[in-house]
Structure formats: C-alpha cells, structure tokens
Amino acid sequence: MNTKIPSITLQDGNTIPSIGFGTYKLKGSDGAAAIESAINVGYRLIDSAYNYENEGTVGEAIRRTSVSRQELFITSKLPGRYHQYDDALVTIQESLFRANLDYYDLYLIHWPNPSRDQYVEAWQALIDAKKWGLIRSIGVCNFLPVHLDRLKEETGVLPTVNQIELHPNFNQEEQRNYHAANGIITESWSPLARGNEIFQNETIVQIAAKHQKTVSQIILRWHYQLGAVAIPKSASPQRQLENISIFDFTLDEADMNAISTLTKPNGRMKNQDPAIYEEF
C-alpha cells in the first residue's frame, strides 16, 4: 500500500514532503529493512544524521527499494565537531560517500553549539556546498531566533528548514511564529514525545475516539495542521502505515487548541536547551 503525501514548498523553490520518516537508532540490516519498508509504504522524506552513524544504512535501503532516487527526499546533518569551514565541507562529502549518494536533498547543522561560536562558518560551508551541487536545500536544527538572526546578518541567507523539538508537551509557539514570519519551515523531531505518557493523555485519547483514529494519528495530524513537518520513527510496517495515514480527516479548531494547551514551559524531554546544550 502506498499513501500519497502532500508537499510543502520551501523558500528556495524546492519542495519537501509534509511528513517524513526518522531513522535514529536504525542501523545495519534490520535498520535497512525498516527504512526500505517505510519507503515502500509511502514515505519519501528520510531523515538521518552523521552522528546517527547510519547514513550507509539509509543508502542501502535506497538501493533495495524500487522507488527512484528522484522521488526521495534524503536528509542528513552536520555534527558539532566539524563546524570549522574546511571540516564541514569534508564532512558533507563523507556523508555522501557513506550513503553512496550524489547529493542530499536537505543538509542541516545539527546543533548551533553557541559556546564554540563556529556555526556561522559551518553555515557558509553549507551555502557553498549547495552552490556546488552537493546539497539541494540547506537548513539547521535546534537554532533559536538569536542564532537565525545572526546567520541572516552575517551571510544574507536564512535556512529553509529548522528542525526543532516539537510535540504536544512543548508546542514551540513563539519559535514557530518566528519561522512563519521569516519563511522557514518548521520540522518536528520527537513529534510523538517518544511515546511516553502522551499516549495516555486523556485529552488526546478523547479526540482520537471522536475521530476514530489512533493517538499517534491525532498527534501527527496536529503537527500537519500546524504546518510542521513531523518525522516519526517506527520499525513496524503496520505502525509506519498508521503514522502516514493522516490525510483523510481534519482536526477542528477546538481539537487543535485542546492539544496545543497541553504544552509546558519545561516541556523539553531531556532539557536540551539550544542556548546552552551542545552536541559534538
């Protein structure tokens, strides 16, 4: 079964699927089988990262599937230890070699790591890699407005995408509003809050019953109607299909507001505040 996913146009004119597939911790033969399954049920956006150590697994899944490379939207991310300009360029090439790809559809800076103060030169490396055809669209992860403003001031180029922690317990309204005002697409990591207690939340359970959908479908539809690109992960073909089957119903305004009010000031799952958190 194949589910058609609507696309969103990025500010550079390229398009991104409105829901994708996360691959964190999917490695080796089992990981390749899970990613191949996701592609076969209809996912076209596949999200990876250099630090996930599975770019090769993603490449293997691409080779196994009958879906053409041109139909896929493959993402990877630059780790913090390679923010220096020359290091960043080599790492982008290494990412491509690992996956046996000629280009990435989207390449992101994984974290700003502000105390190192190298994210602007890393961004310049992505800008140049795009000019050279190694990347089609460029973006960032976990960048706060202050970081994004600096990219614009120093390079004149804003990211097409900012991938941030976003789920019902942390709806990131202020950050999303900044993105909308600046033409940046919001992408949601851990969109289902890693399962946790959110699946037992009474508000969402009631909305799911109302629409005769699963809790995960309700949450992913909430992301979609916020205009955010969610990237849920599952190795189960049944759950993969369930997570992608969100385009045959609509949450009303009361539903959307009820879910959005579940947000918490300290809703980050692991206290990974980009103002201070760093990942290398």
N, C-alpha and C positions, 0 to 999 in steps of 0.2 A: 504493500500500500504506500502511496506517495501523497503527501499533503503539500499543497501549493502555499508558499509563504509570501505575503506582501513584502515589497521592498520600500526602503526609505532613501531619498536622495541626499547625499552628503553635499557640503558646501563646495567641494571641488568638482561636482558633477557626477561622480561615481555613485553607485547605489549599493546599499547594504541590506541584507535580509533583516526583517524586523524581529526575528528570534533566531538564536543560534545554539550551538552545542559546545559546552565546556568540556575540557579534556584533562583537567588537573587530576593527577594520580593515575591516569590511564596510560599504561606502558606495556611494552612487549607484545606478544602475540594476542593476549587477552584484550589489551588496550586497542590494538589494531582492529580486532574483531568488533569491539564495541563501537568504535568510530565508523567503521565500514557499515555497521548496522544502522547507525544514525543517518549516514548519508543515504542509505537505501530507503529509509522510511520518509525522507524528505528534507532533512537538514541540508543547508548549503553553506551556512556560516560555521566554520570550525575554529574554535579559539584555543590557542596554545601559547607557550612562552618558552624562552630559552631556559629559564630556571625550572620548568616542569620536567626537563630532560626527556621530553617525548616528541620533539619535532620529527625525529625519524619514524616514530610510531604513526604520527599523522601522515607522513609521506607514504608509508606502507599501506595505510588504509586507502589513500587516494589511488594508489596503484591497483589495489584489489577491486575497487568499485568500478562499475561500468559507466558511472556518471563522468562526463568530460570535465577536465580541469577548468575550462572556461565557464562552466556553470557553478563552480565552487568559489567561496569567498574565505580565504585562509588567512588567519591572523597569528602573529607571534609578537613577542615583547622583548625589549632590551633590558638586561639586568643592570642593577645599580653599579656593579664593579666595573662596568665598561662604559661609563658616561663620557670619558675623555674622547674627544672627536675622532682621532685615528682608531682607537679601540672600538668605538661604536661602529664605524664603517666595517671593520674586520668582522665584528660580531654579527652584523646583518648578513654579510656574505656567508659566514659559518652557519647561521640559521638556515639559509637557503640550501647550502650543501647538505646539512643534516636531513632536511626534508626532501632533497633531490628536486627542488623547485627552481624555476627561472625567476619567479617574482613572488612577493607576498601581496595579497590584496590590501592588507592593513598591517602596519607595524606600529607598535606602541612603546613608549617609555614606561616601564613597569611601575616605578615609584619616583617621585621627584628627589628624594634624599636631600632635603634642603641644606643640611649642615655641611655636606660635601660641596655644594654650590657649583655643580657641573651640569645641571640639567639643561641649561641653555645651549651649551656646546653639543650636548647629546642631541638636542632638538635640531641644531644646524646640520648635524650628520644625517638625520632622517630627511631633512629638506633636500639635501644634496643626493642622498640615495634615491629619493623619488625622481629627481631630475634625471638620474642615470638609468631609470627603469627597473631598479631593484624592488621598488615598492610602488603600489598604485595610490594608496591613501595613507596618510600619517596621522597619528594621534597619540594620546597619553592615557595613563591610568592614575587615578588617585591624586590628581592635581587639584589644588584648591584655587579659588579665583585669583589670589595673590600670585600664584605661580603662573597661571594662564595669562594674566595681565603682563607679567614680565616677558613671557615668550613673544607676545604681540609687540611690546615696546622695543625689544632688542632684535627681533628678526622680521617683524612685519607679517608673520604667519601664525594663525591660530590653528589648533588641532581640529580635525574633522570630527573626532570622537574623543570623549573622556570616559573611560571605564571606571566606575566607582562602586563601592559597596552600597547596595540599594535593595531593600526588602521592606515588608510591612512594619517591622520594628525600627526602621531607620529610613524614612522616605526621602530624605535629602532635598526637601522642597526648595530651600534657598539656593543650593548648588544647581538644581535643575533649572531654576528660573534664570540663573546666570548663563547657563548653557543656551537656553532658548533665546535669550537676548543677544547672544553672540554667534548664533548659527552652529553651535556644537551639538552633536548627537550624544545623548546620554546612553551608556551601555551599563547594564547591571550585572555585577558579579555577586555570587551567592544570592541569586534572586529569590530562592526559597528558604533563605536563612538556614541552609544546611539541614532542613527538616526540623530539627529541634522541637521546641514546644509550639511553634507556629502552626503545625498541622492539627493541634488540638484546640486552637483558638476558637472560642465559641462564636465570635462574630463571623469569622471566615467559614466555619462549618455551616452556619445558618445560611449564608449566602450561597454556598455550594449546594445545599439542599434545595434552595429556591430555584436554582438554575439546572439542577440535576447534573452537576459536574463535580469533579474531584476538587479537593482543596488546592492541589498544585495547579490545576487548570484555572481556578479563580485567581490565584496569585499571579500567574503568568499573564492572564488577560488584563489584570490591573496594571502590570508593567507596560503591556502593549498600549493600553489606552492612555497611560501617562506619556507615551511617545518614547519610552525607553526600550532598548534592545536587550532582552534578557538572554542569558546563556546558561540554562540549566544543564546539569550533567546527570546521566544515568547509564549504567551498563546494560540495563534491561531493555530489550526491544519493545516490550509492552509499555513500559514507562516512557521510553523515548517517544513513542507514538502518542501516548496520552499527553505528554507535555507540549507536543507540537499541534495538538488538535484544539485550538483555542479561537478559531476564526468563524465559528458557526453560532456564536451568541455574543451578547453585549451586556456589560455591567451598566446599570443605570447610575445616575448621579449620586443617589443615596448609597448604593453599594460602594462606589469609588471613595466617597467621603468616609464611610464607615471603616474601610480598610486603611485609608490614609491617617485616620485619627489614632491608629494603633502605634504610631511612631513614638520613640522615646528619645529624650535628649542624649542619653548614653547608650543608644541602640547599637553601636558598633559591636560585633560579636567578639572580637579579640582586642578591642581597644587600639586598633591600628589607625591612629590619627595621623594623616599625612603631614601635619605641621611638625611632627617630631619622629614618627615611625620611619625606619629605614630598612631597606631590604637590598642585599647585595648578591 
